[in-house]
Amino acid sequence: LEEGEAKGYEKGENEGRQEGLKTGGEQADRETREKAQKILQSLESLLQEAGSLIPSLVAKYEDNIIALIQQIAKKAVFAQIEMDDEVIKPMVLDAIRSLVEPEQIELSVNEADFEYIEMVKDDFFMEVDSLEQISVRSDPTIPRGGCKIETSTASIETDPEKRLNAIFEAINNSTAT
């Protein structure tokens, strides 16, 4: 009788433990799914909120972002001009080409650019067919990379900062509309 009672007790205990583990596991699974669902819903809500926040932040700081980009571009351009004289030639050539059939020009450049422009001025004759004569002079008032061109009929002055500002203004005008 005692032996049967002990076996019954042990069997009941094992079955109870098994049933408890099964019920507890099912309940834990259910609670974990519910918690995960709440977390996912919360995360989804936060992502939607962040998605709508980004455009408003960009709109709020757009002017600052554009100003920063412009400063970076200016620094990059001026650093390139300081490091590489060859950057100056196309800028001067563009200025010459903006004139209507120039024949004789007086080209004033920054004193730091003078020697290089003197060295490459013959290339301008190959690029501009109407060009017959170029006299180059040094002018400390002209910014590095800029130039002033005078002919008998016209005068133009350009420098990298003015060109960049014109580009920035065009960009700003196109984004404003």
Secondary structure in CASP SS format (residue, H / E / C, confidence):
PFRMAT SS
TARGET T0000
AUTHOR 0000-0000-0000
METHOD secondary structure of the structure
MODEL  1
L C 1.00
E H 1.00
E H 1.00
G H 1.00
E H 1.00
A H 1.00
K H 1.00
G H 1.00
Y H 1.00
E H 1.00
K H 1.00
G H 1.00
E H 1.00
N H 1.00
E H 1.00
G H 1.00
R H 1.00
Q H 1.00
E H 1.00
G H 1.00
L H 1.00
K H 1.00
T H 1.00
G H 1.00
G H 1.00
E H 1.00
Q H 1.00
A H 1.00
D H 1.00
R H 1.00
E H 1.00
T H 1.00
R H 1.00
E H 1.00
K H 1.00
A H 1.00
Q H 1.00
K H 1.00
I H 1.00
L H 1.00
Q H 1.00
S H 1.00
L H 1.00
E H 1.00
S H 1.00
L H 1.00
L H 1.00
Q H 1.00
E H 1.00
A H 1.00
G H 1.00
S H 1.00
L H 1.00
I H 1.00
P H 1.00
S H 1.00
L H 1.00
V H 1.00
A H 1.00
K H 1.00
Y H 1.00
E H 1.00
D H 1.00
N H 1.00
I H 1.00
I H 1.00
A H 1.00
L H 1.00
I H 1.00
Q H 1.00
Q H 1.00
I H 1.00
A H 1.00
K H 1.00
K H 1.00
A H 1.00
V H 1.00
F H 1.00
A H 1.00
Q H 1.00
I H 1.00
E H 1.00
M H 1.00
D C 1.00
D H 1.00
E H 1.00
V H 1.00
I H 1.00
K H 1.00
P H 1.00
M H 1.00
V H 1.00
L H 1.00
D H 1.00
A H 1.00
I H 1.00
R H 1.00
S C 1.00
L C 1.00
V C 1.00
E C 1.00
P C 1.00
E C 1.00
Q E 1.00
I E 1.00
E E 1.00
L E 1.00
S E 1.00
V E 1.00
N C 1.00
E H 1.00
A H 1.00
D H 1.00
F H 1.00
E H 1.00
Y H 1.00
I H 1.00
E H 1.00
M H 1.00
V H 1.00
K H 1.00
D H 1.00
D H 1.00
F H 1.00
F H 1.00
M H 1.00
E H 1.00
V C 1.00
D C 1.00
S C 1.00
L C 1.00
E C 1.00
Q E 1.00
I E 1.00
S E 1.00
V E 1.00
R E 1.00
S E 1.00
D C 1.00
P C 1.00
T C 1.00
I C 1.00
P C 1.00
R C 1.00
G C 1.00
G C 1.00
C E 1.00
K E 1.00
I E 1.00
E E 1.00
T C 1.00
S C 1.00
T C 1.00
A C 1.00
S E 1.00
I E 1.00
E E 1.00
T E 1.00
D C 1.00
P H 1.00
E H 1.00
K H 1.00
R H 1.00
L H 1.00
N H 1.00
A H 1.00
I H 1.00
F H 1.00
E H 1.00
A H 1.00
I H 1.00
N H 1.00
N H 1.00
S H 1.00
T H 1.00
A H 1.00
T C 1.00
END
